[in-house]
Amino acid sequence: MRNQPRPELEFQADWAALLKTLSDVLGDAPELEAVLMLIGLQEIGLGPIKMNKQQKMECLHVAICSLLIPYGYYSFIGRDEDGWPHFELLKPVPELAPAQQHRFIKTAILAYFQAE
């Protein structure tokens, strides 16, 4: 049997439940970029740190790479002297339309939080 995508209603319900859980903790329902930032901070594991714009972009990159490891796009290769994780691209990430890209990232986020 082929691995089929989840039905849209189930997907939307799961996404809404995750946002509800995060809003209960954070006080507000986060936007997608804020969820990615939370994942990046979790994966960096350095605790609360002040970040400049470049570091925030790198934090989002860490989140995306971490989310795409289970799909075979990246592998973790280690941490640098500052403790930041680094990844190796294993295969190109397919170009998707914006709506497909959001769905793919949200699906990966749901899988990430279910595994945690």
VOKOLLUM-639687 format. One record per residue: residue in three letters; x, y, z of N, C-alpha, C in turn; residue number from 1. Coordinates in pm, whole numbers, plus 50000, padded with zeros to 5 digits. Atoms other than C-alpha are relative to their C-alpha. Layout:
N
> type/nX/nY/nZ/caX/caY/caZ/cX/cY/cZ/seq
> ALA/X/Y/Z/X/Y/Z/X/Y/Z/NUM
...
This chain:
116
> type/nX/nY/nZ/caX/caY/caZ/cX/cY/cZ/seq
> MET/50085/49882/50000/50000/50000/50000/50088/50124/50000/1
> ARG/49924/49876/50007/50136/50343/49906/49969/50089/50119/2
> ASN/50017/49903/49892/50192/50603/50174/49925/50120/49944/3
> GLN/50083/49893/50054/49909/50848/50103/49997/50118/50096/4
> PRO/50010/49884/49913/49883/51203/50231/49874/49994/50085/5
> ARG/50115/49998/49910/49651/51263/50521/49888/50082/49939/6
> PRO/50114/49920/50049/49302/51387/50438/50009/50143/50053/7
> GLU/49987/49858/49967/49278/51767/50444/49935/50036/50133/8
> LEU/50067/49966/49874/49027/51784/50732/50080/49949/50120/9
> GLU/49918/50055/49891/49242/51559/50950/50127/50083/50018/10
> PHE/49880/49917/49996/49552/51760/50860/49971/50134/50067/11
> GLN/50035/49869/49945/49381/52092/50941/49967/49990/50149/12
> ALA/50032/50020/49859/49249/51954/51272/50127/49980/50082/13
> ASP/49874/50023/49930/49595/51832/51372/50081/50129/50010/14
> TRP/49927/49873/49998/49752/52167/51276/49937/50096/50101/15
> ALA/50069/49913/49904/49488/52359/51473/50027/49956/50144/16
> ALA/49972/50051/49866/49546/52133/51775/50142/50036/50044/17
> LEU/49862/49963/49967/49921/52196/51760/50008/50149/50032/18
> LEU/49998/49856/49973/49869/52572/51738/49932/50033/50133/19
> LYS/50069/49980/49872/49627/52553/52033/50095/49965/50115/20
> THR/49905/50041/49897/49886/52366/52239/50110/50105/50016/21
> LEU/49895/49899/49994/50156/52617/52148/49948/50132/50055/22
> SER/50054/49874/49949/49927/52912/52219/49973/49991/50150/23
> ASP/50018/50018/49856/49848/52766/52563/50131/50025/50075/24
> VAL/49868/49982/49939/50222/52772/52636/50051/50142/49980/25
> LEU/49942/49870/50036/50313/53097/52460/49909/50119/50026/26
> GLY/50094/49892/49979/49999/53298/52517/49930/50045/49873/27
> ASP/50058/49964/50129/49933/53358/52146/50023/49884/49904/28
> ALA/49980/50100/50104/49889/53129/51847/50113/50048/49909/29
> PRO/49888/49955/50081/50221/53145/51662/49976/49984/49850/30
> GLU/49999/50013/50145/50261/53202/51289/50101/49889/49965/31
> LEU/49911/50107/50045/50449/52941/51084/50146/50032/50028/32
> GLU/49860/49964/49977/50778/53130/51106/50037/49991/50148/33
> ALA/49974/50010/49856/50750/53148/51486/50013/49854/50043/34
> VAL/49989/50143/49970/50693/52771/51502/50136/49949/49954/35
> LEU/49868/50040/50050/51003/52722/51287/50111/50052/50092/36
> MET/49900/49943/49909/51197/52952/51519/50007/49919/50129/37
> LEU/50001/50085/49880/51088/52745/51820/50074/49869/49977/38
> ILE/49932/50125/50032/51207/52428/51650/50150/50024/49987/39
> GLY/49858/49968/50014/51536/52591/51554/50067/50020/50135/40
> LEU/49944/49979/49866/51594/52707/51911/50012/49868/50077/41
> GLN/49996/50132/49935/51511/52358/52039/50119/49919/49948/42
> GLU/49893/50078/50060/51757/52201/51796/50138/50059/50029/43
> ILE/49872/49937/49966/52031/52455/51870/50036/49964/50143/44
> GLY/49981/50046/49863/51985/52376/52239/50092/50085/50085/45
> LEU/49911/49914/49923/52176/52674/52371/49929/50079/50108/46
> GLY/50076/49923/49903/51901/52810/52591/49971/50138/49945/47
> PRO/50034/49866/50049/51786/53170/52571/50127/50077/49961/48
> ILE/49888/49920/50046/52032/53368/52362/49946/50116/49918/49
> LYS/50036/49885/50083/52014/53709/52199/50058/49974/49861/50
> MET/49956/50027/50136/52031/53673/51822/49987/50122/49912/51
> ASN/50012/49896/50102/52104/53915/51543/49921/49942/49882/52
> LYS/50082/50042/50114/51920/53898/51211/50059/49877/49930/53
> GLN/49934/50113/50066/52176/53661/51056/49982/49871/50082/54
> GLN/50018/50118/49914/52155/53423/51354/49855/49951/49997/55
> LYS/50140/50041/50010/51774/53425/51332/49976/49924/49870/56
> MET/50012/50069/50128/51798/53326/50965/50064/49861/50009/57
> GLU/49933/50128/49981/52043/53050/51059/49917/49907/50088/58
> CYS/50088/50078/49912/51803/52936/51333/49886/49939/49918/59
> LEU/50105/50052/50088/51527/52901/51072/50056/49891/49910/60
> HIS/49935/50102/50083/51771/52707/50852/50018/49870/50080/61
> VAL/49985/50118/49914/51846/52472/51143/49867/49928/50013/62
> ALA/50133/50060/49988/51473/52415/51185/49963/49923/49874/63
> ILE/50036/50064/50126/51417/52337/50817/50083/49874/49979/64
> CYS/49915/50118/50016/51716/52103/50800/49957/49888/50095/65
> SER/50041/50101/49901/51606/51924/51119/49868/49935/49960/66
> LEU/50130/50054/50043/51252/51885/50985/50013/49907/49880/67
> LEU/49986/50078/50123/51376/51740/50656/50091/49879/50012/68
> ILE/49918/50119/49980/51614/51481/50803/49920/49871/49981/69
> PRO/50075/50125/50016/51341/51213/50831/49958/49970/49855/70
> TYR/50040/50017/50140/51258/51268/50462/50121/49972/49909/71
> GLY/49880/50034/50075/51618/51199/50357/50065/50114/49924/72
> TYR/49942/49887/50071/51704/51550/50241/50129/50050/50065/73
> TYR/49883/49954/49927/51959/51634/50511/50045/49893/50099/74
> SER/49952/50079/49887/52180/51458/50762/50077/50094/50092/75
> PHE/49929/49921/49899/52323/51601/51081/50147/49961/49993/76
> ILE/49857/50033/50008/52703/51628/51059/50079/50041/50124/77
> GLY/49931/49963/49877/52792/51786/51393/49973/50145/50038/78
> ARG/50016/49864/49948/52817/52108/51588/50131/50076/49988/79
> ASP/49880/49918/50008/53058/52396/51548/50046/50038/50140/80
> GLU/49942/49962/49870/53268/52551/51826/49905/50084/50084/81
> ASP/50100/49923/49926/52972/52773/51921/49877/49918/50037/82
> GLY/50110/50088/49966/52738/52475/51955/49888/49993/49898/83
> TRP/50105/50001/50102/52535/52538/51639/50010/49872/49917/84
> PRO/50000/50121/50083/52430/52224/51448/50022/50033/49852/85
> HIS/49978/49987/50144/52537/52174/51088/49951/49874/49931/86
> PHE/50065/50106/50075/52384/51958/50819/50063/49987/49862/87
> GLU/49956/50025/50137/52474/51802/50487/49876/49974/49915/88
> LEU/50109/50024/50094/52235/51817/50194/50025/49867/49930/89
> LEU/49985/50132/50060/52181/51460/50073/49939/49992/49861/90
> LYS/50066/49995/50130/51945/51529/49786/49926/50133/49990/91
> PRO/50068/49871/50013/51785/51842/49643/49856/49994/50049/92
> VAL/50138/49987/49956/51464/51952/49805/49919/50041/49876/93
> PRO/50076/49968/50121/51198/51955/49532/49939/50140/50006/94
> GLU/50066/49870/50007/51065/52288/49416/49850/49976/49999/95
> LEU/50144/50015/49987/50703/52317/49518/49933/50136/49989/96
> ALA/50079/49878/49997/50432/52573/49471/49987/50045/50145/97
> PRO/50008/49952/49861/50392/52794/49780/49901/49922/50088/98
> ALA/50099/50074/49919/50078/52613/49899/50050/49859/50032/99
> GLN/49944/50134/49977/50246/52273/49857/50116/50005/50099/100
> GLN/49886/49984/49910/50557/52399/50033/49952/50018/50145/101
> HIS/50055/49980/49865/50352/52521/50333/49944/49869/50055/102
> ARG/50058/50127/49955/50167/52190/50350/50111/49902/50039/103
> PHE/49889/50091/49973/50494/51993/50334/50069/50036/50131/104
> ILE/49934/49957/49876/50657/52201/50609/49910/49977/50120/105
> LYS/50093/50024/49889/50346/52186/50828/49990/49852/50032/106
> THR/50002/50145/49978/50334/51807/50781/50125/49957/50076/107
> ALA/49874/50033/49932/50700/51785/50885/49999/50052/50144/108
> ILE/50010/49944/49864/50630/52010/51187/49912/49910/50087/109
> LEU/50088/50091/49924/50341/51787/51296/50074/49872/50037/110
> ALA/49923/50122/49972/50566/51481/51267/50106/50026/50106/111
> TYR/49898/49963/49903/50838/51660/51465/49942/50004/50141/112
> PHE/50060/49989/49866/50607/51742/51755/49940/49868/50047/113
> GLN/50053/50131/49961/50449/51396/51751/50113/49910/50048/114
> ALA/49885/50081/49961/50797/51244/51781/50058/50047/50134/115
> GLU/49945/49944/49876/50889/51473/52073/49929/49949/50122/116
